[in-house]
Amino acid sequence: PRGWVCVGGETHATLEPDDPRFIAARAVLPDLDADYPYRFGVSVGAPQYLRIPTRAEQRQVEPDLDAYLKNLPAADPDNGGAIDTTPAGKPPSEDFMKYLASAKPELTHEQNAYEGYKIAWADEFDAEGRTWLLTPDMTLIPKDKVRQKKLPTLKGIDLRQTPMSLPVAFFWLDDAFIYREDDNGELFKTGEMIKRHAFVEATMNQRKGPGGIYWQMKNGDWVKYQDVTMIRPREQRPAGVRADEKWVEVRVTWGYLIAYEGDRPVYLTAMSPGVDGIANAKHATARGKHNVDWKMYSGDMSGRDKGKDWYVEEVPWVQYYKGNYAFHGAWWHDDFGRPKSHGCVNLAPADARFLFRWMDPVIPEGWYAVSVYYPYVTGTRIYIRH
């Protein structure tokens, strides 16, 4: 692998291992052994401080701070969750304080973390009467101005590690009732349920029952057609794909993907395509044959939609395959299987991490990102169908 970096000066990289900037930056690197390399939340509108502000400086920058702290915003699950004011229980690190003493930054960043701005942070500490979230960019966000909620736990099926075989039913909508046949062959509701986001071995058998059509599971149980998306194998691998080659098929309208090695499916999961589905529209997921062009462990994404700016810090496990379209982890929703994105393939972070590690090109040890270099280094093929 080859690469280059600019060295020297206050704004460039350094080769000095004792440089306080290097030591402090090393402490906010992502945890690459975790599905979530950072912690995440949504701002209710906050300044980004470049150093620890005194209590007086906080009130200069945030004139309504005292009134705000007495009446924190109510929990809002649809817009990021609840404010968590639990103290970190520790002061800023010695390395961070040395960095501040060396860098002597201004008080605030020119860009505020406006309402809806999605934040990533690597650490938190208590100082000057508040708890501070330390971002990968070395900015400080007051914890009392960030909403947090339970993050998605969905994880697909590694078919190399389980006897499960396709087809598989994914319960994308909600917990679903199980139906069985009585002695007369009629379906009845059992009262038993299968949990939302479960993967269950199934058949392609269908029948009519109370209120509509039902799918049969491999164990003989039946579930309503609309309660599941049926993950089924492709009949044959695409032309030109070698018998040992990695490739991925994405089904937009069914909301799933399958990773293959030749003819063998090795991983399956649900995903969320663009909100415009397969329409010829701005937020559709581009169909066709693609390849991974470049990838990085995490990166910021931003844009403007419906007259409003949006910004997401450190989107995890990003693999670009066409312009700005990518496979990536999505922590801000838990509706995998439904159209949710601006056109990218949204994945639960556990699935995004698996695919990131499995798909080519491979990131060299110690690197943060890598690009293909045809014809020597190529990216995994991706086939996106309706």
Buried (B, 14 or more C-beta within 10 A) or exposed (E): EEEEEEEEEEEEBBEEEEBBBBBBBEBBEBEBEEBBBBBBBBBBBBBBBBBBBEEEBBEEBBEEBEEBBEEEBEEBEEBBBBBEEEEBEEEBBEBBBBBBEBBEBEBBBEEBBBBBBBBBBBBBBBBEEBBBBBBBBBBBBBBBBBBBBEBBEBBBBBBEEEEBEBBBBBBBBEEBBBBEBEEEEEBEBEEEBBEBBBBBBBBEEEEEBEEEEBBBBBEEBBBBBBBBBBBBBBEEBEEEBEEEBBBBBBBBEBBBBBBBBBEEBBBBBBBBBBBBBBEEEEBBBBBEEBBBBBBBBBBBBEEEEEEEEBBBBBBBBBBBBBEEBBBBBBBBBBBBBBBBBBBBBBBBBBBBBBBBEBBBBEBEEEEBEBBBEEEEEBBBBBBBEE
